[in-house]
Amino acid sequence: MPQIFRIGGYIIYFWSNENDPLEPIHVHIAKHNPTANATKVWITKSGKALLCNNNSKIPAQNLRQLLRVIEANSYDIIQKWYGYFGEIHFFC
């Protein structure tokens, strides 16, 4: 479970076992304990963050802030994804 960064008490990370074939590029967000079913955010080709689900039940205000930070760091996230998984596919 590679951690990308932390924001407050939230962890932004990749889940190591992302299926075969590899899912499109995305990050998970959890508070304290990372899980495979945590909030999922797709990263688009243009660097936008699209909420897939909010399974972690992050409050709307916090989630908006987290999505802005993910978008602001999307280039670095994409580079880290490629460095870890060795390939990239986009949701859109």
C-alpha positions as CSV (number, residue, x, y, z in Angstrom):
1,M,0.0,0.0,0.0
2,P,2.1,2.9,-1.3
3,Q,1.2,6.1,0.5
4,I,1.3,9.1,-1.8
5,F,0.8,11.8,0.9
6,R,-1.1,12.8,4.1
7,I,-3.5,15.6,4.5
8,G,-4.5,16.1,8.1
9,G,-5.6,12.7,9.4
10,Y,-6.3,11.4,5.9
11,I,-4.0,9.1,3.9
12,I,-3.9,9.3,0.1
13,Y,-2.6,6.0,-1.3
14,F,-2.6,3.3,-4.0
15,W,-3.8,-0.1,-3.1
16,S,-1.1,-2.6,-4.1
17,N,-3.4,-5.4,-5.4
18,E,-5.3,-3.5,-8.1
19,N,-6.6,-6.5,-10.1
20,D,-5.5,-7.9,-13.4
21,P,-5.9,-6.2,-15.8
22,L,-4.8,-3.1,-13.9
23,E,-7.6,-0.6,-13.1
24,P,-7.5,2.9,-14.4
25,I,-5.3,5.3,-12.4
26,H,-6.9,6.3,-9.1
27,V,-6.1,6.9,-5.4
28,H,-7.8,5.8,-2.2
29,I,-8.5,8.0,0.7
30,A,-8.9,6.8,4.3
31,K,-8.6,8.2,7.8
32,H,-6.0,6.3,9.8
33,N,-6.4,2.7,8.4
34,P,-6.0,2.1,4.7
35,T,-8.4,-0.5,3.1
36,A,-9.1,-1.7,-0.4
37,N,-12.7,-0.4,-0.1
38,A,-11.9,3.1,1.0
39,T,-13.0,6.2,-0.9
40,K,-11.9,6.0,-4.5
41,V,-11.0,8.9,-6.8
42,W,-10.2,8.5,-10.5
43,I,-7.5,10.7,-12.1
44,T,-8.4,11.8,-15.6
45,K,-6.0,12.5,-18.5
46,S,-6.4,16.2,-17.9
47,G,-5.6,15.8,-14.2
48,K,-9.1,16.2,-12.8
49,A,-10.2,14.2,-9.8
50,L,-13.5,12.4,-10.2
51,L,-15.1,10.8,-7.1
52,C,-15.9,7.2,-7.8
53,N,-17.3,6.5,-4.3
54,N,-17.1,7.8,-0.8
55,N,-17.0,4.5,1.1
56,S,-14.9,6.2,3.9
57,K,-17.8,8.5,4.5
58,I,-15.6,11.6,4.4
59,P,-17.6,14.8,5.3
60,A,-18.4,16.9,2.2
61,Q,-16.3,19.9,3.2
62,N,-13.2,17.7,3.8
63,L,-13.8,15.7,0.6
64,R,-13.9,18.9,-1.5
65,Q,-10.6,20.0,0.0
66,L,-9.0,16.6,-0.6
67,L,-10.2,16.5,-4.2
68,R,-8.6,20.0,-4.8
69,V,-5.3,18.7,-3.3
70,I,-5.4,15.6,-5.5
71,E,-6.0,17.7,-8.6
72,A,-3.2,20.1,-7.7
73,N,-0.8,17.1,-7.3
74,S,-2.2,15.0,-10.2
75,Y,1.0,15.1,-12.3
76,D,3.0,13.7,-9.4
77,I,0.4,11.1,-8.7
78,I,0.5,10.0,-12.3
79,Q,4.3,9.7,-12.2
80,K,4.2,7.7,-8.9
81,W,1.5,5.4,-10.3
82,Y,3.7,4.7,-13.4
83,G,6.7,4.2,-11.2
84,Y,4.9,1.7,-9.0
85,F,2.7,-0.2,-11.5
86,G,4.7,0.3,-14.7
87,E,1.6,1.2,-16.8
88,I,-1.2,3.8,-16.9
89,H,-4.8,3.6,-18.1
90,F,-7.2,6.5,-17.6
91,F,-10.9,6.3,-16.7
92,C,-11.5,9.2,-19.1
